[in-house]
Amino acid sequence: MKIVSVGEVLWDVLPSTEHLGGAPFNFAWHAHNLGHEVCFVSAVGNDPRGNQALEQMTEAGLSTRFIGRVSNCPTGTVTVAMDPLGSPAYTIHRPAAYDFPVLSPADFEALLNPVPDWIYFGTLQQMSAPAHDLTLRLLAAAPSAKRFYDINLRVDSFTPELVRTLAQHAHILKLNEQEVSALRHIGAIHGESREQFCRDCLGVFQLDAVCITLGPQGCALLRGNEYLEAPGLPINVADTVGTGDAFSAALLHGIDAGWAAPDIASFANRVGALVASRSGGTPKWSVDEANALQSFAGS
């Protein structure tokens, strides 16, 4: 399938190293790894980090055609601190180049020819008016494309109005367990149980599916009228940077392929677990390796 991913590309600056990341970039990388055509829309600065980002994308086989170069803002960075369990805490440095994506008329047309099957977006970059306007233009120009919204809330990087707007444009909504309470407030969703929360989300935002990631416990998925909770897999966590983005790519892969809901959730859990077992947001992995985790979990 053809996927347009719109969002931030940035460097995750950890205590001892730097990794190229940003949720929409990580998602694009993992979706490409699953064999899909991915058009990633963002921007980098005219600086060494920007040059290196473009080089790494090229080496990974991702097109850089839709990555702008910004002269008056640096390539994005996020300082990442890890807690004892390997969970990241982020300090986002803005403004950054990804806040100012620009597409030429020819590039805009190329994104729409052929029309993408899916358009993916998050929240962080959409706080930028230029980025939000560009995303809304893309959505309006490709009304037949399905939309995947990964809420991915960061401190001081969202507003209730923005989240509501983006959710109302989505067909698939993905969030983590910590974001449930925020969405309850934002969407005036009152369902007490996890299942009822998902069902209320489906109704409030007119969605096709809602998925909540539950960390080591796996995920909850409501697709149409079918609800299930799929258990996680036992792994040794290296870090969780990019784990949710790999999960999203695998989730979308299964949904678009028309798999049964249990198979979709199981595959997404396996891919997420595999990435969590390796350092960085975009480690090398294969579908065979992800499938092998299923046998380990059942042994």
QUIDALIN-V455907 format. One record per backbone hydrogen bond with DSSP energy under -0.5 kcal/mol. CO is the residue of the C=O (numbers start at 1). NH is the residue of the N-H. Records with the same first field share a line. If there is no record, write none. Layout:
# QUIDALIN-V455907
CO: NH, NH
This chain:
# QUIDALIN-V455907
1: 3, 37
2: 117, 118
3: 5, 39
4: 6, 120
5: 41
6: 122
8: 25
9: 76
10: 12, 21
11: 13, 78
12: 14, 19
13: 80
17: 14
19: 12
21: 10
22: 26
23: 27
24: 28
25: 29
26: 30
27: 31
28: 32
29: 33
30: 34
31: 36
32: 35
36: 38
37: 3
38: 40, 63
39: 5, 41
40: 42
41: 7
42: 68
44: 70
45: 47
47: 51
48: 52
49: 53
50: 54
51: 55
52: 56
53: 57
54: 58
55: 59
56: 60
57: 61, 62
58: 61
64: 67
66: 42, 68
68: 44
70: 46
74: 97
76: 11
77: 93
78: 13, 80
79: 81, 91
81: 89
83: 86
86: 240
87: 83
89: 81
90: 92
91: 79
92: 94
93: 77
96: 99
97: 100
98: 101
99: 131
104: 108
105: 109
106: 110
107: 111
108: 112
109: 112, 113
110: 113
117: 146
118: 4
119: 148
120: 6
121: 150
123: 127
124: 127
125: 128
128: 132
129: 133
130: 134
131: 135
132: 136
133: 137
134: 138
135: 139
136: 140
137: 141
138: 142
142: 145
146: 119
147: 149, 171, 172
148: 121, 150
149: 151, 174
154: 157
159: 163
160: 164
161: 165
162: 166
163: 167
164: 168
165: 169
166: 169, 170
167: 170
171: 208, 209
172: 149
173: 211
174: 151
175: 213
176: 179, 180
177: 180
179: 183
180: 184
181: 185
182: 186
183: 187
184: 188, 189
185: 188
188: 190
193: 197
194: 198
195: 199
196: 200
197: 201
198: 202
199: 203
200: 204
201: 205
202: 206, 207
208: 224
209: 173
210: 222
211: 175, 213
212: 220
213: 177
214: 217
215: 218
217: 219
218: 214
219: 230
220: 212
221: 223, 228
222: 210
223: 225, 226
225: 227
226: 223
228: 221
230: 219
233: 235
235: 237
240: 243, 244
242: 246
243: 247
244: 248
245: 249
246: 250
247: 251
248: 252
249: 253
250: 254
251: 255
252: 256
253: 257
254: 258, 259
255: 258
260: 263, 264
261: 265
262: 266
263: 267
264: 268
265: 269
266: 270
267: 271
268: 272
269: 273
270: 274
271: 275
272: 276
273: 277
275: 278
276: 238, 239
280: 283
286: 290
287: 291
288: 292
289: 293
290: 293, 294
291: 294, 295
292: 296
293: 297
294: 298
295: 299
296: 299
